[in-house]
Amino acid sequence: MDFSFNAEQKILQTTLADFAARELAPHYASRDADADLPREIVAKLGALGLLAPMVDPAYGGQGLDYVSTGIAFEEISRGDFNAGYVLLLSALVGAIVHAHADERQKSEFLPAICKGGVVTALATTEPSGGSDAAHVKLSARRDGDAYILDGEKTSISLGSWADTALVAARTGTLEQGARGVSAFYVDLHSPGVSRNRFKDLGTRAIGRAQLFFDGVRVPASSRVGAEGAGFVQVMQGFDFSRSLIGLMCVAVAQQSVDETCKYVADRQAFGGSLARFEGVSFPLAEAAVKLRAARLLCYEALWLKDQGQPHGWIAAGAKWWAPELAAQVLHQCLLLHGHLGFSLDLPYQQRMRDVIGLEIGDGTAQIMKLLVARAIIGNVARGY
Ligand SMILES: Cc1cc2nc3c(=O)[nH]c(=O)nc-3n(C[C@H](O)[C@H](O)[C@H](O)COP(=O)(O)OP(=O)(O)OC[C@H]3O[C@@H](n4cnc5c(N)ncnc54)[C@H](O)[C@@H]3O)c2cc1C
């Protein structure tokens, strides 16, 4: 076994760590206060080749492997978790389009996603339910060379300002379940689209929103893949994005552990360093070990993806464990800073609010455990 990154990956890691510390981290708090992520950040991420980096260079991507993509997610999220969301949605939509669209669609849609010319989102969740993701009600009715979209999507990351979205819509009947769902790459500036932004606990800069589709006419040529194949396509995308979410969360927790180790070593009380007390050092020791294990789980899934081997349940496990662990670790880091940790001037409260969102987004812990159970026990453990 070899747990090390190769020379190119190490360069990527140090380059992005430097970029994130210089350009992202200093504005992390103000972006939360302003609830705004400037478009110039998206352009910079695009210029660095970090948006949907796994996409073939022929369509504007870098052809990057998945382990290296994970490195990018870690380093960028360490500086600003919100910027990690931009990477996440572009990677997810980019990978699905790359895998399932035809040549014309790939040439038309992907370069703008990769360069940051458009901000893209993924719209599956509806008001009637997110966990039961196949129960899509938003309808896409064929009308000549177009489809007419009617219905509502909710809880869409970047939804308040995204230019495009990959939208799961029902082209078949409700009885057809997942097989009646198709995917459409939709221009969100089209007539009939309206939005309503949520007031969120965390990641306020990303602008999670409801999207309303009122007779939105989309060309039939914007349907990605065959009619009825949309649900499976999107779920295949989640297979790897879950490891990337894990790494986003591990990164901010690790950054906080690093800072807290330094703080408790420097802080003087009872005639010496606070770190002398096991009540202070053991929570950090536990956090360090658990974060290392969660990080390896994420990278194992990405490595398996690079090898073309099954990795879905490992990624699901990473998606359940890493955000939950990160939230617990961040709570501990906040407490170890004493009264200072409770202040909005320190980042622990913001980081904790931010990672909690990804305990829900992209599938909750319960749904991830159902996926793991189904993989290790079989369909008898279906659950839903
Ligand atoms: C920060 C954030 C970002 C998001 N971004 C996006 C996005 O970009 N695009 C998008 O489409 N959606 C997005 N979502 C929506 C997210 O995917 C859903 O919220 C999530 O899948 C849960 O669906 P729900 O909210 O409808 O809860 P429900 O499905 O109603 O579940 C409610 C509770 O019941 C539990 N539960 C449900 N079914 C079962 C079961 N069978 N067994 C055990 N427990 C169960 C759930 O775990 C949860 O605790 C985002 C959500 C958040 C919070």
The ligand as an SDF file (V2000), in Angstrom:
LIG
                    3D

 53 58  0  0  0  0  0  0  0  0999 V2000
  -27.2260   22.8150    3.1490 C   0  0  0  0  0  0  0  0  0  0  0  0
  -28.0920   22.0280    2.2190 C   0  0  0  0  0  0  0  0  0  0  0  0
  -27.8020   22.0050    0.8790 C   0  0  0  0  0  0  0  0  0  0  0  0
  -28.6170   21.2840   -0.0020 C   0  0  0  0  0  0  0  0  0  0  0  0
  -28.3460   21.3320   -1.3350 N   0  0  0  0  0  0  0  0  0  0  0  0
  -29.1590   20.6920   -2.2040 C   0  0  0  0  0  0  0  0  0  0  0  0
  -28.9700   20.8240   -3.6190 C   0  0  0  0  0  0  0  0  0  0  0  0
  -28.0390   21.4950   -4.0730 O   0  0  0  0  0  0  0  0  0  0  0  0
  -29.8360   20.2080   -4.4550 N   0  0  0  0  0  0  0  0  0  0  0  0
  -30.8760   19.4460   -3.9970 C   0  0  0  0  0  0  0  0  0  0  0  0
  -31.6130   18.9170   -4.8090 O   0  0  0  0  0  0  0  0  0  0  0  0
  -31.1000   19.3180   -2.6530 N   0  0  0  0  0  0  0  0  0  0  0  0
  -30.2740   19.9280   -1.7640 C   0  0  0  0  0  0  0  0  0  0  0  0
  -30.5090   19.8480   -0.4090 N   0  0  0  0  0  0  0  0  0  0  0  0
  -31.6450   19.0620    0.0510 C   0  0  0  0  0  0  0  0  0  0  0  0
  -31.2350   17.7700    0.7190 C   0  0  0  0  0  0  0  0  0  0  0  0
  -30.6930   16.8610   -0.2130 O   0  0  0  0  0  0  0  0  0  0  0  0
  -32.4740   17.2090    1.4430 C   0  0  0  0  0  0  0  0  0  0  0  0
  -32.8140   18.1480    2.4390 O   0  0  0  0  0  0  0  0  0  0  0  0
  -32.1840   15.8720    2.0840 C   0  0  0  0  0  0  0  0  0  0  0  0
  -32.0290   14.8700    1.0970 O   0  0  0  0  0  0  0  0  0  0  0  0
  -33.3120   15.4590    3.0550 C   0  0  0  0  0  0  0  0  0  0  0  0
  -34.5680   15.6180    2.4700 O   0  0  0  0  0  0  0  0  0  0  0  0
  -35.7250   16.4160    3.2500 P   0  0  0  0  0  0  0  0  0  0  0  0
  -35.1580   17.7150    3.7310 O   0  0  0  0  0  0  0  0  0  0  0  0
  -36.9170   16.4650    2.3870 O   0  0  0  0  0  0  0  0  0  0  0  0
  -36.0050   15.5570    4.5450 O   0  0  0  0  0  0  0  0  0  0  0  0
  -36.9250   14.2440    4.6220 P   0  0  0  0  0  0  0  0  0  0  0  0
  -36.6160   13.3540    3.4740 O   0  0  0  0  0  0  0  0  0  0  0  0
  -38.3210   14.6520    4.8380 O   0  0  0  0  0  0  0  0  0  0  0  0
  -36.3660   13.5730    5.9450 O   0  0  0  0  0  0  0  0  0  0  0  0
  -36.6540   14.1080    7.2490 C   0  0  0  0  0  0  0  0  0  0  0  0
  -35.9090   13.2450    8.2800 C   0  0  0  0  0  0  0  0  0  0  0  0
  -36.3540   11.8860    8.1800 O   0  0  0  0  0  0  0  0  0  0  0  0
  -35.2560   11.0260    7.9330 C   0  0  0  0  0  0  0  0  0  0  0  0
  -35.6470    9.9740    6.9970 N   0  0  0  0  0  0  0  0  0  0  0  0
  -36.2860   10.1180    5.8070 C   0  0  0  0  0  0  0  0  0  0  0  0
  -36.4790    8.9390    5.2200 N   0  0  0  0  0  0  0  0  0  0  0  0
  -35.9610    8.0080    6.0430 C   0  0  0  0  0  0  0  0  0  0  0  0
  -35.8480    6.5880    6.0140 C   0  0  0  0  0  0  0  0  0  0  0  0
  -36.3190    5.8620    4.9810 N   0  0  0  0  0  0  0  0  0  0  0  0
  -35.2440    5.9650    7.0550 N   0  0  0  0  0  0  0  0  0  0  0  0
  -34.7560    6.6700    8.1040 C   0  0  0  0  0  0  0  0  0  0  0  0
  -34.8180    8.0000    8.1940 N   0  0  0  0  0  0  0  0  0  0  0  0
  -35.4190    8.6710    7.1920 C   0  0  0  0  0  0  0  0  0  0  0  0
  -34.1870   11.9190    7.3200 C   0  0  0  0  0  0  0  0  0  0  0  0
  -32.8930   11.3710    7.5250 O   0  0  0  0  0  0  0  0  0  0  0  0
  -34.3990   13.2360    8.0630 C   0  0  0  0  0  0  0  0  0  0  0  0
  -33.7360   13.2060    9.2990 O   0  0  0  0  0  0  0  0  0  0  0  0
  -29.7140   20.5520    0.4910 C   0  0  0  0  0  0  0  0  0  0  0  0
  -29.9950   20.5670    1.8720 C   0  0  0  0  0  0  0  0  0  0  0  0
  -29.2090   21.3050    2.7140 C   0  0  0  0  0  0  0  0  0  0  0  0
  -29.5390   21.3520    4.1840 C   0  0  0  0  0  0  0  0  0  0  0  0
  1  2  1  0
  2  3  1  0
  2 52  2  0
  3  4  2  0
  4  5  1  0
  4 50  1  0
  5  6  2  0
  6  7  1  0
  6 13  1  0
  7  8  2  0
  7  9  1  0
  9 10  1  0
 10 11  2  0
 10 12  1  0
 12 13  2  0
 13 14  1  0
 14 15  1  0
 14 50  1  0
 15 16  1  0
 16 17  1  0
 16 18  1  0
 18 19  1  0
 18 20  1  0
 20 21  1  0
 20 22  1  0
 22 23  1  0
 23 24  1  0
 24 25  2  0
 24 26  1  0
 24 27  1  0
 27 28  1  0
 28 29  2  0
 28 30  1  0
 28 31  1  0
 31 32  1  0
 32 33  1  0
 33 34  1  0
 33 48  1  0
 34 35  1  0
 35 36  1  0
 35 46  1  0
 36 37  1  0
 36 45  1  0
 37 38  2  0
 38 39  1  0
 39 40  1  0
 39 45  2  0
 40 41  1  0
 40 42  2  0
 42 43  1  0
 43 44  2  0
 44 45  1  0
 46 47  1  0
 46 48  1  0
 48 49  1  0
 50 51  2  0
 51 52  1  0
 52 53  1  0
M  END
$$$$
